[in-house]
Amino acid sequence: MKRQIGWVALAAITVAFCAPASAEEPAASELEVNDDDARRRIETWPQNKRTAAEGLIDKYGAPDEITSDRLSWADRDNWSHVTLHREGKTENFPTTHENFIEHTVRYDVPREKAGELIKFHPSLVVDQQEGTLSARSDSVEANILALNLADEIVQGKRTVNSARNAMREELRKEMAGKDSRYTEGLMFTVPEREPMTEEEEEE
């Protein structure tokens, strides 16, 4: 069930809205973009973004949406969306990095926990209306880690400070080449995608 949030929580929560593709830059589905088309579109992107994009294309195939500044895949594995941005905002937690890869899961965040999640990690995006939770950073592993710790906050297993300390520690393990269950995959169950209605299938 979708929840409405109070103004206090709303002030702390970033809600992402995706504008429809413009006439000059239609969505990938309209262009029937294939893998090669997608790779050509990222030829002028910065090297680190291009490398990340190529890895995602190898894993998920051609994006469902392509614009001049992002690639987006819908309903891949456990993810509601995977989005790669050509440019990202620089953040300083847990280390200085650029947020350019975003992973979104179906996750109904309780109203009273939304503010705690934003305090834990400013790059988390809670969308109460859509029932999703997103993490944005510079790697898949960092996003998985952030989402796993966010779930532990929601479940009451961690405080904000405990989660922030764990974020730093687990990333140090990852950078040292050590295994961490927090970065290997989601440690919570993601709700299955609701089947489309006849009207949605016809669109």
C-alpha positions in Angstrom: 0.0 0.0 0.0 1.4 3.4 -1.0 2.0 5.8 1.9 1.8 9.6 2.0 4.6 11.4 3.8 4.4 14.3 6.1 6.0 17.6 5.4 8.9 17.0 7.7 9.9 13.8 6.0 9.3 15.4 2.6 11.8 18.1 3.3 14.5 15.5 3.8 13.7 13.3 1.0 14.8 13.6 -2.6 12.3 12.4 -5.1 13.5 11.7 -8.6 11.2 12.5 -11.5 12.1 11.2 -15.0 10.9 13.6 -17.7 9.6 11.9 -20.9 12.0 11.8 -23.8 11.9 14.8 -26.0 11.1 14.8 -29.7 14.7 15.4 -30.5 15.8 12.5 -28.3 13.2 9.7 -28.2 13.5 6.8 -25.8 15.4 3.7 -26.9 12.2 1.7 -27.4 11.1 4.1 -30.0 14.4 3.8 -31.8 14.8 0.1 -31.3 18.3 0.6 -30.1 20.6 -2.4 -30.1 23.9 -3.0 -28.3 26.0 -1.4 -31.1 23.8 1.7 -31.2 24.1 2.1 -27.4 27.9 1.8 -27.6 28.1 4.5 -30.3 26.1 6.8 -28.1 28.6 6.7 -25.3 31.8 7.1 -27.4 32.3 10.7 -26.2 31.5 9.9 -22.5 34.3 10.1 -19.9 36.3 6.9 -19.8 35.1 5.7 -16.4 31.4 6.2 -17.3 32.0 4.5 -20.7 33.7 1.5 -19.0 30.7 1.2 -16.6 28.2 1.5 -19.4 29.9 -1.2 -21.5 29.8 -3.5 -18.5 26.1 -2.9 -18.0 25.4 -3.4 -21.7 27.3 -6.7 -21.6 25.2 -7.8 -18.7 21.8 -6.4 -19.5 21.8 -5.8 -23.2 20.7 -2.6 -24.9 19.2 0.0 -22.5 15.5 0.6 -22.5 16.1 4.3 -22.6 19.0 6.3 -24.0 19.4 10.1 -23.8 22.5 12.3 -24.3 23.2 12.1 -20.5 21.9 8.7 -19.3 21.3 5.1 -20.1 18.5 3.2 -18.3 17.4 -0.4 -17.9 14.1 -1.5 -16.5 13.3 -4.7 -14.6 16.6 -6.4 -14.7 17.4 -9.0 -12.0 16.1 -7.6 -8.7 16.3 -4.0 -9.9 13.3 -1.9 -10.8 15.7 0.4 -12.7 19.4 0.7 -13.3 20.5 4.1 -14.5 23.9 5.2 -15.6 24.5 9.0 -15.7 27.1 10.7 -17.9 27.7 13.2 -15.1 27.3 12.8 -11.4 27.3 14.9 -8.2 30.4 14.6 -6.1 29.8 13.3 -2.5 32.1 12.9 0.4 30.6 9.9 2.2 31.9 7.3 2.8 34.8 8.6 0.7 34.9 11.3 -2.0 33.4 10.0 -5.1 31.1 10.9 -8.0 27.5 9.5 -8.0 26.9 8.3 -11.6 25.4 4.8 -11.3 22.0 4.3 -9.7 20.1 1.2 -8.6 16.5 1.2 -7.7 14.5 -1.5 -5.9 10.8 -1.9 -5.1 10.9 -1.2 -1.3 8.1 0.3 0.8 10.0 2.5 3.3 8.0 3.2 6.5 7.2 6.9 6.9 9.0 7.0 10.3 12.2 5.5 8.8 12.6 7.8 5.8 14.5 10.5 7.6 16.9 8.0 9.2 17.8 6.7 5.8 18.7 10.1 4.4 20.7 10.8 7.5 22.6 7.6 7.0 23.4 8.2 3.3 22.5 11.4 1.5 22.5 9.7 -1.8 19.6 7.4 -1.0 16.4 8.3 -2.7 13.1 7.4 -1.1 10.0 7.5 -3.3 7.0 6.9 -1.2 4.6 7.3 -4.1 6.2 4.6 -6.3 7.3 2.5 -3.4 11.0 2.4 -4.3 14.4 3.0 -2.8 17.4 4.0 -4.8 21.1 4.2 -4.1 23.5 6.2 -6.2 27.3 6.1 -6.1 30.3 5.1 -8.3 30.0 1.4 -8.2 27.5 -1.5 -8.2 29.0 -2.8 -5.0 28.6 0.5 -3.1 25.0 0.7 -4.1 24.3 -2.9 -2.9 26.1 -2.1 0.4 24.0 1.1 0.9 20.7 -0.7 0.2 21.6 -3.6 2.5 22.5 -1.3 5.4 19.4 0.8 4.7 17.3 -2.3 5.1 18.9 -3.1 8.4 18.0 0.4 9.6 14.4 -0.1 8.6 14.4 -3.5 10.4 15.8 -1.9 13.5 19.0 -3.9 13.4 21.2 -0.8 13.1 21.3 2.8 14.1 22.3 5.6 11.7 25.7 5.8 13.2 26.2 2.1 13.2 25.2 1.9 9.5 27.6 4.8 8.6 30.5 3.0 10.4 29.7 -0.3 8.7 29.6 1.5 5.3 33.1 2.7 5.7 34.4 -0.7 7.0 32.7 -2.8 4.4 34.0 -0.6 1.6 37.5 -0.9 3.0 37.2 -4.7 2.8 36.0 -4.4 -0.8 38.9 -2.2 -1.8 41.3 -4.6 -0.1 39.9 -7.5 -2.1 38.2 -9.1 0.8 34.8 -10.8 0.5 31.8 -9.1 2.1 28.3 -10.4 2.1 27.1 -6.9 2.2 28.4 -6.1 -1.3 27.8 -9.5 -3.0 24.1 -9.1 -3.4 20.9 -7.9 -1.8 20.3 -9.5 1.6 16.6 -8.8 1.7 13.7 -10.0 -0.5 12.5 -7.7 -3.2 8.7 -7.8 -3.9 7.9 -9.3 -7.3 6.8 -6.8 -9.9 3.1 -6.5 -10.2 1.7 -7.8 -13.5 0.7 -5.1 -16.0 -2.9 -4.4 -16.6 -4.4 -4.8 -20.1 -4.4 -1.0 -20.5 -0.7 -0.8 -19.7 0.2 -3.7 -22.1 -1.6 -1.8 -24.9 0.3 1.4 -24.4 
